[in-house]
Amino acid sequence: MFDEISRSIDEFGNSLLGALNNVQNAFGRELSVAKPIKENVLQMIGNTPLIRLNQIGSHIPNVEIYLKAEFCNPTGSVKDRTALSMVLAAERRGELKPGGSIFQAGYNTTAISLAWISTLRQYKFKVFLAPDTDQEKIKELKSYGATVEVVQLAKGNWDDSLLETAKSAKDREKNSVILNEFKDMANTNAHFLFTGPEIWRDLGGNVDAFVAGGGSGGTLSGVGRYLKSKKPSLRVIMGVSKNSRFIRKMVQGDSSIRLPESFDPKVTDQYIGVDRDEALRYQSELYQKEGIFAGLTTGTTLASAIHYAESLPTREDQKTPSYKIVVLSPDRL
């Protein structure tokens, strides 16, 4: 009897899995239940979930806000996508061969992702840091396998000095590259090819606005370009701090500021700046009201998204389709 019951359960499970695979084939969706096994941990990058916010923003009629949870990537950051894309692009160009070295100037989240991916792909990774770099950040980099060199710098532009140090190291070592997300279009392309299509797929094309932070500008530009190619009326909003270089350049007109090459200003429709206190409040509310622990950048972009949503024409008519806003949450730090 138990054998018969077990067989029936197995048959039901197989038929359900078959049905899910048929759905996947029909709509091109990746259903995690249908592909539970990853060939390697790098396949854990991407396909992050959209999480609907139920409390934050609920005071705005007929508007739905979704968080693109990039903190679900292996190192807890959207930069896993950027780092992998840059490494693969360097390999395709023949600039990086087995056993080679990757250099980076300065600490950021991308350095963590590059250290992790370099370890997995058996590259040497070295990052050059300024003397005032926090010791915890140095410890974190080393824990991911990075070699760290603290560079004693003369007063001046540390970013330029660190980059020159990295270039000197590259010149001395064959089979080496400097990966720079601010200049490398592989950064922007990763989000055009993957992050944007994921959002479009998971909402079935029902997305009206996309909000992301600044940084290198690659995520916003890549995702925004893809979503606009599918829906030209879609709005792309950059949510950043009030003193961000993007606000100073694009809103206040400061011509002395250089913006990253990975950023495409033609994609952005609106810039919204918020102060630190407001960003901290929304970061706290995200945990208290939604149970989501994310970084301060998410607090900034979420605050910007709320400002944008509150500026929309009132949508009291429940028969009107809800206005869907996707907010990119870049990391959990």
GIKAHU-V124756 format. One record per residue. N is the residue number from 0. OMEGA is omega in whole degrees, -180 to 180 (999 if undefined). NEAR is the number of other ideal C-beta (glycine too) atoms within 12 Angstrom. Layout:
# GIKAHU-V124756
n:N omega:OMEGA near:NEAR
n:N omega:OMEGA near:NEAR
This chain:
# GIKAHU-V124756
n:0 omega:-180 near:7
n:1 omega:177 near:8
n:2 omega:180 near:9
n:3 omega:179 near:10
n:4 omega:-180 near:11
n:5 omega:-180 near:12
n:6 omega:180 near:13
n:7 omega:179 near:14
n:8 omega:179 near:14
n:9 omega:-179 near:14
n:10 omega:178 near:14
n:11 omega:180 near:14
n:12 omega:180 near:15
n:13 omega:180 near:14
n:14 omega:178 near:14
n:15 omega:179 near:17
n:16 omega:177 near:19
n:17 omega:179 near:16
n:18 omega:178 near:17
n:19 omega:178 near:22
n:20 omega:177 near:19
n:21 omega:177 near:15
n:22 omega:180 near:17
n:23 omega:-179 near:19
n:24 omega:-176 near:14
n:25 omega:-173 near:11
n:26 omega:179 near:16
n:27 omega:-180 near:14
n:28 omega:173 near:23
n:29 omega:178 near:25
n:30 omega:-173 near:22
n:31 omega:-180 near:18
n:32 omega:-178 near:17
n:33 omega:-180 near:19
n:34 omega:-175 near:17
n:35 omega:-175 near:11
n:36 omega:176 near:10
n:37 omega:180 near:15
n:38 omega:175 near:8
n:39 omega:-173 near:13
n:40 omega:178 near:17
n:41 omega:177 near:25
n:42 omega:174 near:19
n:43 omega:178 near:24
n:44 omega:176 near:34
n:45 omega:-175 near:31
n:46 omega:178 near:27
n:47 omega:-175 near:35
n:48 omega:166 near:23
n:49 omega:-179 near:31
n:50 omega:179 near:28
n:51 omega:176 near:25
n:52 omega:-175 near:35
n:53 omega:-179 near:16
n:54 omega:180 near:20
n:55 omega:-179 near:36
n:56 omega:-177 near:35
n:57 omega:179 near:18
n:58 omega:-178 near:14
n:59 omega:-174 near:26
n:60 omega:170 near:19
n:61 omega:175 near:24
n:62 omega:177 near:33
n:63 omega:179 near:30
n:64 omega:-180 near:45
n:65 omega:177 near:38
n:66 omega:173 near:40
n:67 omega:-166 near:50
n:68 omega:-180 near:36
n:69 omega:175 near:48
n:70 omega:176 near:30
n:71 omega:174 near:30
n:72 omega:-170 near:37
n:73 omega:179 near:31
n:74 omega:177 near:38
n:75 omega:-174 near:29
n:76 omega:174 near:42
n:77 omega:-177 near:52
n:78 omega:172 near:44
n:79 omega:178 near:41
n:80 omega:-178 near:48
n:81 omega:-177 near:51
n:82 omega:-180 near:46
n:83 omega:-180 near:40
n:84 omega:180 near:39
n:85 omega:179 near:43
n:86 omega:-180 near:41
n:87 omega:179 near:26
n:88 omega:178 near:25
n:89 omega:176 near:31
n:90 omega:-179 near:23
n:91 omega:179 near:14
n:92 omega:-179 near:16
n:93 omega:-179 near:12
n:94 omega:-177 near:24
n:95 omega:-178 near:34
n:96 omega:-178 near:19
n:97 omega:179 near:12
n:98 omega:-177 near:15
n:99 omega:-177 near:27
n:100 omega:175 near:32
n:101 omega:179 near:44
n:102 omega:172 near:41
n:103 omega:178 near:49
n:104 omega:175 near:38
n:105 omega:180 near:35
n:106 omega:165 near:35
n:107 omega:-178 near:34
n:108 omega:179 near:38
n:109 omega:179 near:47
n:110 omega:177 near:43
n:111 omega:-179 near:38
n:112 omega:179 near:45
n:113 omega:178 near:49
n:114 omega:-179 near:40
n:115 omega:-178 near:35
n:116 omega:177 near:42
n:117 omega:178 near:38
n:118 omega:-179 near:27
n:119 omega:-177 near:25
n:120 omega:174 near:29
n:121 omega:170 near:17
n:122 omega:171 near:35
n:123 omega:-179 near:26
n:124 omega:-180 near:40
n:125 omega:180 near:36
n:126 omega:-180 near:42
n:127 omega:-172 near:38
n:128 omega:175 near:36
n:129 omega:-177 near:29
n:130 omega:-177 near:19
n:131 omega:179 near:16
n:132 omega:-178 near:26
n:133 omega:-177 near:14
n:134 omega:178 near:15
n:135 omega:178 near:12
n:136 omega:177 near:26
n:137 omega:179 near:26
n:138 omega:179 near:16
n:139 omega:178 near:28
n:140 omega:-180 near:37
n:141 omega:-180 near:24
n:142 omega:177 near:16
n:143 omega:175 near:32
n:144 omega:-179 near:27
n:145 omega:166 near:34
n:146 omega:-175 near:26
n:147 omega:173 near:28
n:148 omega:176 near:28
n:149 omega:-173 near:25
n:150 omega:176 near:28
n:151 omega:-171 near:15
n:152 omega:171 near:24
n:153 omega:179 near:13
n:154 omega:-179 near:9
n:155 omega:-179 near:11
n:156 omega:-177 near:15
n:157 omega:-179 near:24
n:158 omega:179 near:24
n:159 omega:-180 near:19
n:160 omega:179 near:23
n:161 omega:180 near:35
n:162 omega:178 near:27
n:163 omega:177 near:22
n:164 omega:178 near:30
n:165 omega:179 near:33
n:166 omega:178 near:21
n:167 omega:178 near:19
n:168 omega:179 near:28
n:169 omega:-180 near:27
n:170 omega:-178 near:14
n:171 omega:-173 near:14
n:172 omega:176 near:21
n:173 omega:179 near:14
n:174 omega:180 near:20
n:175 omega:180 near:28
n:176 omega:167 near:35
n:177 omega:179 near:35
n:178 omega:-174 near:47
n:179 omega:-176 near:34
n:180 omega:-178 near:44
n:181 omega:-180 near:32
n:182 omega:-171 near:22
n:183 omega:-179 near:32
n:184 omega:173 near:29
n:185 omega:176 near:37
n:186 omega:-179 near:44
n:187 omega:-177 near:38
n:188 omega:179 near:30
n:189 omega:-177 near:41
n:190 omega:173 near:46
n:191 omega:-175 near:33
n:192 omega:-172 near:25
n:193 omega:-174 near:34
n:194 omega:178 near:45
n:195 omega:178 near:41
n:196 omega:178 near:27
n:197 omega:179 near:36
n:198 omega:-179 near:45
n:199 omega:180 near:30
n:200 omega:-172 near:25
n:201 omega:176 near:29
n:202 omega:179 near:30
n:203 omega:-180 near:16
n:204 omega:-178 near:20
n:205 omega:178 near:23
n:206 omega:-174 near:38
n:207 omega:-180 near:36
n:208 omega:178 near:44
n:209 omega:-179 near:48
n:210 omega:178 near:50
n:211 omega:-180 near:49
n:212 omega:-178 near:48
n:213 omega:-177 near:42
n:214 omega:177 near:40
n:215 omega:-177 near:40
n:216 omega:-176 near:41
n:217 omega:-179 near:46
n:218 omega:-180 near:55
n:219 omega:-177 near:51
n:220 omega:-178 near:42
n:221 omega:180 near:42
n:222 omega:-179 near:48
n:223 omega:180 near:42
n:224 omega:180 near:34
n:225 omega:-177 near:33
n:226 omega:178 near:42
n:227 omega:177 near:28
n:228 omega:179 near:19
n:229 omega:-176 near:24
n:230 omega:-175 near:24
n:231 omega:-179 near:14
n:232 omega:-178 near:13
n:233 omega:-179 near:32
n:234 omega:177 near:30
n:235 omega:-176 near:45
n:236 omega:173 near:42
n:237 omega:178 near:46
n:238 omega:-174 near:46
n:239 omega:176 near:40
n:240 omega:-176 near:30
n:241 omega:-179 near:25
n:242 omega:178 near:19
n:243 omega:177 near:33
n:244 omega:178 near:27
n:245 omega:177 near:37
n:246 omega:-178 near:29
n:247 omega:-178 near:22
n:248 omega:-169 near:25
n:249 omega:-179 near:28
n:250 omega:-177 near:22
n:251 omega:173 near:17
n:252 omega:179 near:11
n:253 omega:-175 near:16
n:254 omega:-179 near:10
n:255 omega:-175 near:10
n:256 omega:175 near:19
n:257 omega:178 near:18
n:258 omega:-178 near:31
n:259 omega:178 near:29
n:260 omega:180 near:20
n:261 omega:-179 near:35
n:262 omega:178 near:40
n:263 omega:-176 near:30
n:264 omega:-179 near:24
n:265 omega:-178 near:14
n:266 omega:-173 near:35
n:267 omega:179 near:36
n:268 omega:-173 near:24
n:269 omega:176 near:29
n:270 omega:179 near:38
n:271 omega:179 near:40
n:272 omega:178 near:30
n:273 omega:180 near:36
n:274 omega:-174 near:22
n:275 omega:-179 near:20
n:276 omega:179 near:16
n:277 omega:178 near:25
n:278 omega:178 near:34
n:279 omega:-180 near:22
n:280 omega:-180 near:22
n:281 omega:174 near:40
n:282 omega:179 near:32
n:283 omega:-179 near:22
n:284 omega:180 near:26
n:285 omega:177 near:39
n:286 omega:-175 near:21
n:287 omega:-174 near:14
n:288 omega:-175 near:19
n:289 omega:-180 near:28
n:290 omega:-177 near:15
n:291 omega:178 near:33
n:292 omega:-179 near:23
n:293 omega:-174 near:39
n:294 omega:-178 near:32
n:295 omega:178 near:30
n:296 omega:177 near:43
n:297 omega:175 near:45
n:298 omega:179 near:39
n:299 omega:-178 near:45
n:300 omega:179 near:50
n:301 omega:176 near:50
n:302 omega:179 near:40
n:303 omega:179 near:44
n:304 omega:178 near:48
n:305 omega:177 near:36
n:306 omega:-180 near:31
n:307 omega:-178 near:33
n:308 omega:-180 near:38
n:309 omega:180 near:21
n:310 omega:-179 near:19
n:311 omega:174 near:27
n:312 omega:-179 near:14
n:313 omega:-177 near:15
n:314 omega:-177 near:20
n:315 omega:-177 near:12
n:316 omega:-177 near:12
n:317 omega:177 near:10
n:318 omega:177 near:8
n:319 omega:178 near:15
n:320 omega:-179 near:17
n:321 omega:179 near:25
n:322 omega:-173 near:31
n:323 omega:179 near:36
n:324 omega:176 near:45
n:325 omega:179 near:48
n:326 omega:-180 near:52
n:327 omega:175 near:51
n:328 omega:-168 near:45
n:329 omega:-176 near:48
n:330 omega:-178 near:38
n:331 omega:-178 near:29
n:332 omega:999 near:25
